[in-house]
Amino acid sequence: MATRTYAVTGMTCASCVRHVERALAGTPGVRSASVNLATASATVEGEAPFEALAAEVEEAGYGLKEAAASSAEEDPGPARRLAVAWVLTAPLLLSMVPGAGLHLPGWLQAALSAPVVFGAGWGFFRRAARQARHGQASMDSLIALGAGVAWGFAVVEWLNGAHHLSFETAAALVAFLLTGKYLEARAKSKATDALKELLALAPPTALRLAADGSAEEVPVAALRPGDRVRILPGHAVPADGRILAGRAEVDESMLTGEPLPVPKGVGEALVAGTVVHGSALEQEVLAVGAETQLARMAALVAEAQGSKAPAQDLADRISAVFVPAILLLALLTLTGWWIATGSLTQAWRPPVTLLVIACPCALGLATPVAVMVGIGAAARRGVLVRDAAALEALGQATDLAFDKTGTLTEGRPRLRRILALSDRSEASLLEVAARLERDSEHPIARGLVAAHGGTLKPVADFRVHPSGGVSGVVDGTAWQLGSAAFLETDFPQVDADGIAVGLAEASGLKGVLVLGDRLRPETPAVVAELARQGLKLHLLTGDRPQGAQAMADAAGIGSVAAGLRPEDKLARIRDLQAKGAVVGFVGDGVNDAPALAQADCGIAMGSGAGEQGTGAAMAAAALVLLRPGLEPVLASRRLALRTHRVIRQNLGWAFGYNLVLVPLAAFGWLERFGGPMLAGVAMGLSSLTVVLNALRLRR
């Protein structure tokens, strides 16, 4: 089942989102559809062709474009329409200035205002008419009614010989609304700066090396896996790969948030977009284009920015009834004022003001624009957010559970001792264990391989078991290496804080290898701060109880569950959730995958800019930390809290704005301040306010 993202044009409020979603969901072949107002995008799951989707959206009054088309040059249309609107509206407003001595004849006022209302503002009328054909209404309906009624009554006043005409009201209303939408669009574009910065990291060209060593500058798009490239000091890495020659420091700050350059030498990984300092490097290209980590990061950020947070559900539900309710209220307001004044020409202004001031733009933008900026801010700090719901869940979390090895600890266990339980020597046991773990990325495996230090031959029938071990055939003998639970046996007493793995063959346990790990230096301080924020902290580990308790005591975590298999960790997470807890889980993204997926917010510890660790983490968790250490967990929590606070502020502003101004408009108390024109200004400012408030998250 394919999932694709498209650009949507013509949306202006939360009601538009629902209309587009309904049109997409009703297309044959669509399984689900989600539309985001802030990113003006739609994510569609299913097999429906683009042409069918575009036709349904067009019929609903909007436009649908391929995602690639949306990244083209900025559309000059809005700026042009805005300029035309103000050039033609300015003379109408000047005639209202006392002492200006400018009084335009009625025919000229009509001639100046008509292109503004029905030309620059034609989009409002077009979308409103299409929606009306389907029995729908949105912000466009309110604006089209407001501007159309204002201009229509101005014509009636002119034909009846009135001295003061209301053409300037209709024209200024459209001009103010277009100004607000233009400023709002400019502000929203800043919310996507993080994604633009990511995409701009990769250089446009690279120095490709020929067989004779000569270098040719070629477009990065022309590179292929296996090519050799030279990267000069101060230049960005063009593609993912590994170093063939040279040694330099590499600035990975835009990918990991880590400010200090990382020393790199032969055989180590390079990631597209990072910057080389000190000396030139020769690189073998391993991944290009969409397969690079940079491209995957950008895709994840774009996907997450288009996802919906649960808080958006409230705005969506309200928008479904809000516009029809406002239309009914405007009709009642018109009727009431008509009865009270006995004149339709005096009664039309309060309902028009009401129609315009109640437009639900701010309501539709309140949540998605905050989520979009928050996710972008996280990306700049080396935190990849795959789902907006996970970011919101982290801000609302009550419990946070940690894996131990590689999470609370440095994840680099070193061999302490070997307990030989047979006639095999310690060196022989170590060689078998290291050969079994030769191709594994697990921290224990790296510790065993490092302890051996020599060349290791491959094993036959190698398998990784999710229950906590590996197996393989070494020189004709089948071996198993793993925890006591995996081997279904008991180990002799070892160090309380040590990590014990057993080595067994068919005849039984042959030895126990004891490794030691240590807490990350920042772990106690991070744990203390998370506890100070009110989180209940848990340690869930597959290690023995004695070692787990020792590490938990050193870290400051009171709740410990040890000897857990992956399915046991999953059950623990479910138990907490069943008690009403909102649970985050921090793990390494491989063995902890079930728990990461079950948690309300799964946080995977990446391996810096390394390809394999980060790739596994991306597949398992909603949040991926590219910078090593636990401090990014704390930074992510702070950002989640700030994002949640901004969402509440935006929703409070959007609801409060309508709660206060709608009654004032209905009772005519805004007429002395400009009525419909004031409404246009206020509506634009309300949308701009929530966008600017969300942009504070970038700091």
Secondary structure by P-SEA (a helix, b strand, c coil): cbbbbbbbcccccaaaaaaaaaaaaacccccbbbbbccccbbbbcccccaaaaaaaaaaacccccccccccccccaaaaaaaaaaaaaaaaaaaaacccccccccaaaaaaaaaaaacccaaaaaaaaaaaaaaccccaaaaaaaaaaaaaaaaaaaaaacccccaaaaaaaaaaaaaaaaaaaaaaaaaaaaaaaaaaacccccccccccccbbbbbccccccccbbbbbcccccccbbbbbcbbbbbbbccccccccbbbbbccccccccccccccbbbbbbbcccccccaaaaaaaaaaaaaacccccaaaaaaaaacaaaaaaaaaaaaaaaaaaacccccccccaaaaaaaaacccccccccaaaaaaaaaaaaaacbbbccaaaaaaaaaccbbbbbcccccccccccccbbbbcccccaaaaaaaaaaaacccccaaaaaaaaaaccbbbbbcbbbbbcccbbbbbcccbbbbbccccccccccccccccbbbbbbbccccccbbbbbbbbcccaaaaaaaaaaaaccbbbbbccccaaaaaaaaaaaccccccccccaaaaaaaaaaaaaaccbbbbbcccccaaaaaaaccbbbbbccccccaaaaaaaaccccccccccaaaaaaaaaaaaaaaaaaaaaaaaaaaaaaccaaaaaacccccccaaaaaaaaaaaaaaaaaaaaacccc
